[in-house]
Amino acid sequence: MFLTPEILTLFIADTLILLLVSIGFLVSIQILLKFDYTQDTPAQYALEKRAVLVSALVRSALFFKIALFFFFLYTLDAVSGYIPGAMCAAGVVSADPTGITLMVLKSLGLYLFSLWIVADKEDLKSKNYRYTKLKSALFIAVFITITAEYAYEYLFFSSLEPSKVVSCCGAIFDPLKNSGFYSALLSISPWIAAAIFYAIFISMAISVLARFYGLYALLNLIFLPVAVLTLILFFSPYIYELPTHRCLFCFLQKEYAYAGYFIYMFLFLGTFFGFSYGFKKLLLKIEDRGDIKFSMLFNALLVIILTAYPLVYYVKNGVWL
């Protein structure tokens, strides 16, 4: 297995988290089978105490797991220096088919873990363990995701070969060097992608002003993939100041002031709080308009940062890319 200090640190952290969530999984099964708040028995009381204790352990583990996602991105970027042909994390991810699956699992997990934390917070605030069974059912999905992610992470890093030449990001994000649906996406006009991106954001702002909060939450589901695609097609060339350089990872590097971490953080926070509102409304029967405010704030910060790049480039050079 190919190991670097970053990979070893990542595996140690993920192993510890997997052990903690395994305890949470066993307790969640017990809760789903035996938990009944209306019963006043020693067994029920013991289960309630166990649920609170395990909840604290799991909550800490998942907070750490969310932070670890950004360390995973850093690890991929650091590993690129050992893989021939890889100029950034994109080349490392494409080195093996398990890389794409791993990225999808980690990205989906980021939102799933955060929503469990939301459910846990609301459950602790309730006086009758109102959401304990729902939270436990959701945690089973969390456990499955973490277990699958851990397995794919092991397979992915085990498959890396320092002697094997991989594609650089220039080839990965070039529509002429790809085929099928992915190539079709990369062939979309950058200006059309940008127009859709801004149209969705304006629609989100209007839905908030009109108090159509359910629509706003739904628009976040569309905004997330559109934002990622527009990053590739329209904004990334302005970040790199090169018309042919389209990459979702190179701007994580020092040369670009680690701007990618801020971009992804704002994208995650903006869409997560939008999803959180919908999650609370549909499943927890709670309407938290504070989520809408936070979501709109972070989405707006994302749009401002991304918009600044082409505007600054135009002011400096007098042309668009």
N, C-alpha and C positions, 0 to 999 in steps of 0.2 A: 504493500500500500504506500502511495506517495504521501509523505508527511512533511509539513513545515511547522514552525512554531504556531502559526495562525490556525492551521488545520487541527493540530493537536489540542490547542486551547478550545477550539470550537467543539470538538468531539467530547472533551471532558465536561464542558458546560452542558452540552446536549444530553450526555449520559446521566448526569445528576438530575436534570430536569425530567428525563424519562422515568427515573426511579421515583421521583416525587409524584408525578402525575399517575403512575401506576397505583400508588396508594390511593389517590383520589378516585381512580377508576373502580377499585374494589369497593370503596365506600359508596360510590354512586350507584353501583348495582344493588347494594344493601338498601339504600334509600328508596330506590324505585320499587323494590320488592316488599319492604317492610315498613317504610315510614308512614305514620298516620298521626297527625298532630292532635286529633281528637282523643287518642288513647292516652291514658295516664298510667303508664306501666314503667317499671324499671328498665325494660328493654328499649322502650321509646325514648326515655330520658337519656339513656346511654348513647343512643343513636343520634340524638340532637346534639349532645356534647361532642361526639365524634365528627359530626357534620361541620360544626363551627370550627373545630381545630383543623380539620383537613382543608376546609375552605381557605383558612389563612395561609396554609402551606402552599396550596395550589395557586392562590392569587399571587403570592410572591414569585412562584416559579414562572407563571405566565407573564408577569410584568418583565421579568428578566428575559423570557423567551422573545418578547416583542423587541426589546433592546438588542437582543442577539441577532435579529434579522439584519440590522445595519452592520454589525460586525461580520456577518456572513458576506455581505457585499464587499466589505473591506478585504476579507480573506480572498475572495475571488480575484480582486484586483491585484493583491500581493502575489498570488500564485501565478498570475500571467507572466511574471518575470522569469519563471522557470520553464514555461511551455513554449517551444519554438513556434513562431507565427502569431502567437497571441499578443496583441498590443494592449489588451485590457480584459476585463471580466467577460466580455462577449465571446472572445475566442476560447476562454476556458469553459464556459457553459456549453458551447457548441462542440467541445472535444468528444462528448459522448451523448447518445440519445437520452440518458437518464438526467442530464443536466437541465433540459427544458422542463421535464416533469418535476424535478426538484424545485426549480424556480416557481412553478405554478403552485405546488404544495405549500411552499414557504409564504407566498403572497396571499393565498387563500387563508392559510393559518393565521396570518397577521390579523385579519379581520375577525375570524372566528374566535381567537383567543380574547380579543378585545371585547367582543360581544358577550362572552362568558363573564368577563370581569364586570360588565354593566349589569348582567342578571344577578351576579353575586352581590353587588353593591345594593341593588334594590331589595334583594332577599333579606340582607342583614338589616335594612331599614324597616322592613315589615315586622309586625309583632306576632304573626302567627305562621311564620315559615311559608308564606304564600307561594313563593316561587322555588322552593327547594327541589321539588320533583322535576320541574321544568329545567332548572339549572343542572340537575343531575343528568337528565336526558341529553342536554346540550353538551355536557362534559364528556359523555361517551363519544360524541362526534369529535370533540377536541382530542381525546386520547387516541382515537383511530388516526386522526390527521398527524399527530406528533409521532406516533409509531411508524406510520408509512413514510413520513419525512425522514426520520432517523435511518430507516432501511435504505431509502434512496440516496441519502447523504453518504452512507457507507459505500454503496455501490458506485456512486459517482466518483468519489475521491479514490476509490480502489482502481477505477478504470483509467485514471490519468497516467499518462506515460510521458516523462520529460523528453524522450527521444522521438516522439511522434509530432509531426508538424500539423498544426491546425489552421483553420481559416482566421483571418483577421477581421475586425469589425467592418472594414471597407467592403469585403465580400459578403459578409452576413447580411448587411443592410442595403445591398445593391439589388434592385429588382431584376436586373439582367442576369444575375448569377444565381437566381432562385427560380422556383416554378410554383404553379398552382395558386391557391388562394393567398398564400403569403406574398408571392410576387405581385399579385393583383393589388393587395393592400399597399405595398411599397411603391406601386406605380401611380397611386392617387396624386393629383396635383397638390403641391404643398399649400397653395393659396386656397384651394377648396377645403383641405383639412383644417386650415386656420379659420376659415369662415364658419365651418361647422362647430369648431371649438368655441369661438366667441359667441355664436348663436345660442349654443347650449348654456353657456355661462349667463348670458343676458336673460334667457328664459328662466334660469334658476333665480336670478335676482328679481324678476317680475313676479314669479310664483311666491316668493317670500313677501314682497310688497302687497300682493293680493291675498296673502294668508292661505295660499293653497299649499300647505306644508306637506301633505301626502305626495303631491306632484313633485315638490322639491326633492323629497327623499328618493323618489323614483328616478328623477333626472340625474341624481348622483350615480346611479347604476350605469347610465349612459356616458356620463362625463368621465368616469374613470378610464375606460378603454380608449375613448376619443382623445383624452389628454395624453395618454401614452403614445398613441399613433401620431398625434400632432407634434409631440416632442421629437419623434424620429424624422418626420417629413419636413417640418417647418422650423422649429425652434433650434434644434441641435446645430445646423449649419451656422447659425448666428452666434451660438455659444462658442463654437470652435473657430468661427470666422473663416470657414472653408466651405464652399458650395457642395462639395462631394462628401463631406464628412458627416455621416449620420450614425449616431451611436447613442445607446441608452446608458452607457457605462463610462465612457472616457471622461465625462465631466465630474466623475467621482474623484478624479486624480488631483494632486496638488497644483498642477499647472493651471487648472481652472478653479482654483480656490475652493475645492471640494463642494462646488455649487450643487452637484447632484444630490448630496445628502439633504440639503435644505429643500430642494425641489421635491424629492420623494417624501420627505417628512411632511411638507405642507399638503401634498396630494393625498397622502394617507390620512392625515388628521381631518382635512376638509371632507373627504368622502366618508370616512368612518363616522363622524358625528352626524352626517346625513343618514347613513345606514342605521345609526343608533336610534335616531328619532323614529324611523319606521319600525325597528325592532321593538322598541318600547310600546309604540302605539298598537301594533298588531298582536304581539304575544304577551306583553306585560300589562296591557290596557292602561298605560300611563302616557300622558302627553307632556313632554318636556321640551318647551320651546327654547330652552337654553342650548340644547343640541343644535337647533337651527342657527342660532346666533354664532356659535363656535364654528360650525360647518361653513357658513357664509364668510366668516372672517378668514379662515385658513384657505378656502378656495380663492378668495379675493387676493390674498397675499401671493398665492401661486400664480395667478393671472398677471399680477403686477410685475413679479420677478421675471416671468417668461416674456412679457411684452417689452420689458426694458431692453432686452438683448437686441432685437431687430431695430428698435428705435435708436439706440446708441450707435449701432453699426451704421445706420442710415445717416445720422448726424455726422459721423466721422468720415464716411466715404462717399456720401451723396448718391448711393445706389442701393437697390435691394438685391439680395442673393437669389 
